[in-house]
Amino acid sequence: MAKRNIANRANAKRLRTEMTPPEAKLWSLLRGSRLEGVKFVRQMVFGPFYVADFAARSQRLVIELDGDSHAGQEVYDADRTVYIESKGFRVIRFTNSEIMSNPEGVLRAILIALGKDWS
Protein backbone atom coordinates (compact mmCIF):
# COMPACT_ATOMS: atom_id res chain seq x y z
CA MET A 1 0.00 0.00 0.00
CA ALA A 2 1.33 3.43 -0.96
CA LYS A 3 2.20 5.90 1.77
CA ARG A 4 0.07 9.00 1.95
CA ASN A 5 1.90 12.23 1.33
CA ILE A 6 1.55 14.12 4.60
CA ALA A 7 2.58 17.48 3.10
CA ASN A 8 0.02 17.20 0.31
CA ARG A 9 -2.72 16.26 2.78
CA ALA A 10 -1.80 19.26 4.95
CA ASN A 11 -1.93 21.48 1.87
CA ALA A 12 -5.41 20.16 1.01
CA LYS A 13 -6.59 20.84 4.55
CA ARG A 14 -5.23 24.40 4.35
CA LEU A 15 -6.96 24.94 1.00
CA ARG A 16 -10.27 23.80 2.50
CA THR A 17 -10.04 26.53 5.14
CA GLU A 18 -8.84 29.22 2.70
CA MET A 19 -11.35 28.89 -0.13
CA THR A 20 -11.55 31.62 -2.74
CA PRO A 21 -14.94 33.34 -3.21
CA PRO A 22 -15.71 31.28 -6.37
CA GLU A 23 -14.78 28.04 -4.56
CA ALA A 24 -16.99 29.01 -1.62
CA LYS A 25 -19.88 29.84 -3.96
CA LEU A 26 -19.65 26.53 -5.83
CA TRP A 27 -19.20 24.60 -2.58
CA SER A 28 -22.39 26.17 -1.20
CA LEU A 29 -24.23 24.71 -4.21
CA LEU A 30 -22.62 21.24 -4.04
CA ARG A 31 -22.17 20.48 -0.33
CA GLY A 32 -24.43 18.14 1.53
CA SER A 33 -25.42 16.24 -1.62
CA ARG A 34 -27.47 19.27 -2.72
CA LEU A 35 -27.01 18.58 -6.43
CA GLU A 36 -29.28 15.64 -7.28
CA GLY A 37 -28.08 13.73 -4.22
CA VAL A 38 -24.49 13.46 -5.48
CA LYS A 39 -21.89 13.67 -2.71
CA PHE A 40 -18.97 15.99 -3.46
CA VAL A 41 -15.79 16.53 -1.50
CA ARG A 42 -13.47 19.50 -1.75
CA GLN A 43 -9.70 19.58 -2.10
CA MET A 44 -9.33 15.86 -2.80
CA VAL A 45 -5.74 14.60 -2.77
CA PHE A 46 -4.53 12.70 -5.84
CA GLY A 47 -1.15 11.09 -5.39
CA PRO A 48 1.87 12.85 -4.00
CA PHE A 49 1.56 16.09 -5.98
CA TYR A 50 -2.00 17.01 -6.89
CA VAL A 51 -5.15 18.32 -5.20
CA ALA A 52 -8.45 18.59 -7.08
CA ASP A 53 -10.83 21.43 -6.20
CA PHE A 54 -13.99 19.27 -6.03
CA ALA A 55 -14.72 15.60 -6.68
CA ALA A 56 -17.69 13.28 -6.78
CA ARG A 57 -15.97 10.02 -5.93
CA SER A 58 -18.89 7.72 -6.72
CA GLN A 59 -19.41 9.40 -10.08
CA ARG A 60 -15.66 9.62 -10.84
CA LEU A 61 -15.93 13.33 -11.67
CA VAL A 62 -13.50 16.12 -10.76
CA ILE A 63 -14.35 19.81 -11.03
CA GLU A 64 -11.50 22.29 -11.37
CA LEU A 65 -11.84 26.06 -11.06
CA ASP A 66 -9.40 28.19 -13.00
CA GLY A 67 -8.74 31.70 -11.81
CA ASP A 68 -5.93 34.20 -12.12
CA SER A 69 -3.59 31.95 -10.13
CA HIS A 70 -3.68 29.43 -13.01
CA ALA A 71 -2.16 31.86 -15.52
CA GLY A 72 1.23 30.59 -16.55
CA GLN A 73 0.75 27.11 -15.11
CA GLU A 74 -1.04 25.52 -18.04
CA VAL A 75 1.56 22.73 -18.25
CA TYR A 76 1.09 21.89 -14.55
CA ASP A 77 -2.71 21.91 -14.96
CA ALA A 78 -2.47 19.65 -18.02
CA ASP A 79 -0.17 17.24 -16.14
CA ARG A 80 -2.58 17.20 -13.20
CA THR A 81 -5.52 16.48 -15.53
CA VAL A 82 -3.64 13.59 -17.18
CA TYR A 83 -2.76 12.15 -13.77
CA ILE A 84 -6.32 12.43 -12.42
CA GLU A 85 -7.76 10.93 -15.60
CA SER A 86 -5.28 8.05 -15.31
CA LYS A 87 -7.02 7.26 -12.01
CA GLY A 88 -10.34 6.85 -13.81
CA PHE A 89 -11.83 10.29 -13.17
CA ARG A 90 -13.25 12.72 -15.71
CA VAL A 91 -12.11 16.34 -15.27
CA ILE A 92 -14.24 19.35 -16.14
CA ARG A 93 -13.09 22.96 -15.77
CA PHE A 94 -14.79 26.27 -15.13
CA THR A 95 -13.39 29.75 -14.81
CA ASN A 96 -13.93 31.73 -11.65
CA SER A 97 -15.95 34.26 -13.63
CA GLU A 98 -18.32 31.50 -14.84
CA ILE A 99 -18.99 30.47 -11.24
CA MET A 100 -19.64 34.03 -10.12
CA SER A 101 -21.70 35.21 -13.09
CA ASN A 102 -23.53 32.05 -14.20
CA PRO A 103 -23.85 29.51 -11.39
CA GLU A 104 -27.00 27.99 -12.94
CA GLY A 105 -25.13 27.33 -16.18
CA VAL A 106 -22.26 25.73 -14.25
CA LEU A 107 -24.67 23.47 -12.37
CA ARG A 108 -26.33 22.54 -15.65
CA ALA A 109 -22.93 21.57 -17.13
CA ILE A 110 -22.07 19.53 -14.02
CA LEU A 111 -25.41 17.68 -14.23
CA ILE A 112 -24.79 16.91 -17.90
CA ALA A 113 -21.31 15.60 -17.02
CA LEU A 114 -22.96 13.42 -14.38
CA GLY A 115 -25.43 12.09 -16.96
CA LYS A 116 -28.40 13.64 -15.19
CA ASP A 117 -31.23 15.69 -16.67
CA TRP A 118 -31.50 19.38 -15.92
CA SER A 119 -35.03 20.20 -14.86
Rosetta silent file (secondary structure, phi, psi, omega in degrees, C-alpha in Angstrom):
SEQUENCE: MAKRNIANRANAKRLRTEMTPPEAKLWSLLRGSRLEGVKFVRQMVFGPFYVADFAARSQRLVIELDGDSHAGQEVYDADRTVYIESKGFRVIRFTNSEIMSNPEGVLRAILIALGKDWS
SCORE:     score description
SCORE:     0.000 S_00000001
   1 L     0.000  135.319 -177.730    0.000    0.000    0.000 S_00000001
   2 L   -72.616  143.864  176.155    1.335    3.432   -0.963 S_00000001
   3 L   -72.651  143.947  174.884    2.204    5.900    1.765 S_00000001
   4 L   -79.872  140.816  179.815    0.072    8.999    1.953 S_00000001
   5 L   -82.216  107.880 -174.844    1.901   12.227    1.330 S_00000001
   6 H   -63.329  -39.681 -179.573    1.550   14.116    4.603 S_00000001
   7 H   -65.238  -40.878  179.879    2.580   17.481    3.104 S_00000001
   8 H   -67.810  -38.333  176.531    0.018   17.199    0.313 S_00000001
   9 H   -64.673  -40.208  178.008   -2.717   16.256    2.783 S_00000001
  10 H   -64.962  -39.017  177.797   -1.798   19.259    4.954 S_00000001
  11 H   -63.070  -43.347  178.550   -1.934   21.480    1.866 S_00000001
  12 H   -61.550  -42.052  178.427   -5.412   20.157    1.009 S_00000001
  13 H   -62.231  -42.859  177.711   -6.593   20.844    4.551 S_00000001
  14 H   -61.872  -43.757  179.858   -5.230   24.403    4.352 S_00000001
  15 H   -62.900  -33.120  177.897   -6.960   24.938    0.997 S_00000001
  16 H   -65.957  -31.943 -178.935  -10.275   23.800    2.503 S_00000001
  17 H   -88.611  -14.393 -178.061  -10.043   26.534    5.144 S_00000001
  18 L  -119.335   49.302 -178.242   -8.837   29.221    2.699 S_00000001
  19 L   -66.936  145.237  173.626  -11.347   28.895   -0.127 S_00000001
  20 L   -75.435  161.919  177.795  -11.553   31.619   -2.741 S_00000001
  21 H   -55.379  -43.021  177.214  -14.935   33.336   -3.213 S_00000001
  22 H   -64.347  -38.207  176.486  -15.711   31.279   -6.375 S_00000001
  23 H   -62.145  -44.862  179.990  -14.780   28.044   -4.563 S_00000001
  24 H   -62.474  -39.693  179.695  -16.990   29.009   -1.620 S_00000001
  25 H   -64.884  -47.543  179.973  -19.881   29.838   -3.961 S_00000001
  26 H   -65.535  -40.144  179.209  -19.653   26.527   -5.826 S_00000001
  27 H   -60.781  -37.895  179.554  -19.204   24.598   -2.575 S_00000001
  28 H   -63.742  -24.133  179.245  -22.393   26.168   -1.203 S_00000001
  29 H   -89.413  -22.100 -175.347  -24.228   24.706   -4.211 S_00000001
  30 H  -102.148  -29.968 -170.703  -22.616   21.243   -4.045 S_00000001
  31 H   -62.312  155.959  176.582  -22.173   20.476   -0.334 S_00000001
  32 H    64.608   28.956  179.039  -24.431   18.145    1.535 S_00000001
  33 H    57.421   34.922 -177.113  -25.423   16.239   -1.623 S_00000001
  34 L   -71.131  -23.202 -177.620  -27.469   19.269   -2.724 S_00000001
  35 E   -97.623   95.851  177.331  -27.006   18.579   -6.430 S_00000001
  36 L    54.445   29.285  177.371  -29.279   15.642   -7.282 S_00000001
  37 L    76.093    8.131 -179.288  -28.075   13.734   -4.217 S_00000001
  38 E   -84.400  128.645  179.769  -24.487   13.460   -5.482 S_00000001
  39 L   -85.367  124.164  175.388  -21.888   13.669   -2.711 S_00000001
  40 L  -111.968  150.007  170.538  -18.968   15.988   -3.464 S_00000001
  41 E  -119.799  160.232  177.985  -15.793   16.530   -1.496 S_00000001
  42 E  -116.048  150.340  178.772  -13.470   19.505   -1.753 S_00000001
  43 E    52.739   58.890  179.966   -9.704   19.576   -2.100 S_00000001
  44 E   -83.560  129.413 -178.862   -9.325   15.855   -2.796 S_00000001
  45 E   -78.261  132.848  173.865   -5.742   14.600   -2.773 S_00000001
  46 E  -124.197  106.088  176.780   -4.530   12.702   -5.840 S_00000001
  47 L    66.378 -163.810 -174.599   -1.153   11.089   -5.387 S_00000001
  48 L   -79.990  -11.826 -170.321    1.875   12.851   -3.996 S_00000001
  49 L  -123.358  -19.177 -166.860    1.562   16.092   -5.980 S_00000001
  50 E  -119.087  148.138  174.413   -1.998   17.006   -6.888 S_00000001
  51 E  -133.132  126.116  177.939   -5.145   18.315   -5.195 S_00000001
  52 E   -92.572  143.451 -177.878   -8.446   18.592   -7.081 S_00000001
  53 E   -60.383  -53.781 -179.858  -10.831   21.429   -6.205 S_00000001
  54 E  -140.931  148.928  177.864  -13.990   19.270   -6.025 S_00000001
  55 E  -148.030  141.790  169.904  -14.720   15.599   -6.678 S_00000001
  56 E  -107.120   97.623 -174.057  -17.694   13.284   -6.784 S_00000001
  57 L   -58.882  -47.404 -175.702  -15.965   10.019   -5.935 S_00000001
  58 L   -65.584  -28.050 -179.689  -18.892    7.721   -6.716 S_00000001
  59 L   -95.210   -6.290  179.781  -19.412    9.402  -10.079 S_00000001
  60 L    57.640   45.777 -179.182  -15.655    9.618  -10.837 S_00000001
  61 E  -125.008  132.798  175.599  -15.929   13.334  -11.671 S_00000001
  62 E  -115.389  137.996  176.414  -13.497   16.118  -10.758 S_00000001
  63 E  -115.162  124.846  178.044  -14.350   19.812  -11.032 S_00000001
  64 E  -113.581  137.858  175.246  -11.501   22.287  -11.373 S_00000001
  65 E  -107.216  130.518 -179.077  -11.841   26.060  -11.057 S_00000001
  66 E  -112.657  116.512  177.145   -9.398   28.193  -13.001 S_00000001
  67 L  -118.618 -161.650 -178.481   -8.737   31.703  -11.810 S_00000001
  68 H   -60.021  -30.487 -177.862   -5.928   34.201  -12.119 S_00000001
  69 H   -68.179  -12.880  179.952   -3.594   31.948  -10.134 S_00000001
  70 H   -89.609   -9.317  177.941   -3.681   29.426  -13.006 S_00000001
  71 L   -62.643  129.114  178.621   -2.163   31.858  -15.518 S_00000001
  72 L    87.147   -2.914  179.041    1.230   30.588  -16.550 S_00000001
  73 L  -120.344   34.751 -179.316    0.747   27.115  -15.115 S_00000001
  74 H   -61.324  -37.270  179.498   -1.037   25.520  -18.043 S_00000001
  75 H   -65.174  -44.468  178.279    1.562   22.731  -18.249 S_00000001
  76 H   -60.951  -45.817  179.734    1.089   21.894  -14.548 S_00000001
  77 H   -62.046  -40.804  178.855   -2.713   21.911  -14.957 S_00000001
  78 H   -64.808  -42.656  177.740   -2.466   19.652  -18.017 S_00000001
  79 H   -61.895  -41.865  179.461   -0.174   17.242  -16.140 S_00000001
  80 H   -63.122  -43.880  178.904   -2.585   17.197  -13.203 S_00000001
  81 H   -60.435  -45.596  178.892   -5.521   16.477  -15.530 S_00000001
  82 H   -60.007  -43.616 -179.529   -3.640   13.592  -17.179 S_00000001
  83 H   -63.446  -48.178 -178.546   -2.765   12.147  -13.768 S_00000001
  84 H   -63.320  -41.386  178.190   -6.320   12.428  -12.420 S_00000001
  85 H   -65.623  -30.664  177.738   -7.761   10.926  -15.602 S_00000001
  86 H   -67.286  -17.605  177.210   -5.281    8.051  -15.305 S_00000001
  87 L   -92.261    7.243  175.260   -7.020    7.261  -12.006 S_00000001
  88 L    91.289   12.411  179.137  -10.342    6.846  -13.812 S_00000001
  89 L  -101.350  150.088  171.417  -11.832   10.294  -13.173 S_00000001
  90 E   -96.805  140.150 -179.007  -13.247   12.718  -15.711 S_00000001
  91 E  -115.012  128.171  171.909  -12.114   16.336  -15.272 S_00000001
  92 E  -121.353  148.801 -174.564  -14.243   19.351  -16.142 S_00000001
  93 E  -125.079  145.434  173.945  -13.095   22.957  -15.769 S_00000001
  94 E  -135.400  150.523  173.696  -14.787   26.270  -15.135 S_00000001
  95 E   -84.420  157.630  176.876  -13.387   29.755  -14.812 S_00000001
  96 H   -58.162  -38.859 -178.413  -13.934   31.730  -11.645 S_00000001
  97 H   -66.042  -32.693  175.469  -15.949   34.261  -13.629 S_00000001
  98 H   -62.949  -43.009 -179.871  -18.316   31.500  -14.843 S_00000001
  99 H   -62.092  -44.576 -174.644  -18.986   30.472  -11.240 S_00000001
 100 H   -75.470  -34.321 -174.268  -19.636   34.026  -10.115 S_00000001
 101 H   -99.000  -21.511 -176.048  -21.700   35.209  -13.092 S_00000001
 102 L  -143.600   60.834 -178.226  -23.533   32.055  -14.202 S_00000001
 103 H   -61.812  -33.219  178.899  -23.848   29.508  -11.394 S_00000001
 104 H   -64.656  -40.308  177.766  -26.996   27.990  -12.936 S_00000001
 105 H   -65.467  -37.266  177.018  -25.130   27.325  -16.184 S_00000001
 106 H   -64.824  -45.922  178.538  -22.264   25.734  -14.253 S_00000001
 107 H   -61.793  -38.968  177.602  -24.675   23.470  -12.374 S_00000001
 108 H   -60.743  -45.145  179.651  -26.328   22.536  -15.655 S_00000001
 109 H   -64.338  -37.917  178.396  -22.933   21.572  -17.129 S_00000001
 110 H   -65.961  -43.955  178.924  -22.075   19.525  -14.024 S_00000001
 111 H   -61.539  -40.186  177.537  -25.407   17.684  -14.226 S_00000001
 112 H   -63.240  -42.974  178.205  -24.790   16.913  -17.901 S_00000001
 113 H   -62.736  -30.825  178.367  -21.312   15.598  -17.019 S_00000001
 114 L   -81.439   -7.013 -178.549  -22.962   13.421  -14.377 S_00000001
 115 L    77.463   25.920 -179.744  -25.427   12.088  -16.955 S_00000001
 116 L  -110.785  152.909  178.390  -28.402   13.640  -15.190 S_00000001
 117 L   -78.742  142.573  172.701  -31.228   15.690  -16.671 S_00000001
 118 L   -90.166  123.844  179.497  -31.503   19.382  -15.923 S_00000001
 119 L  -123.723    0.000    0.000  -35.034   20.196  -14.857 S_00000001
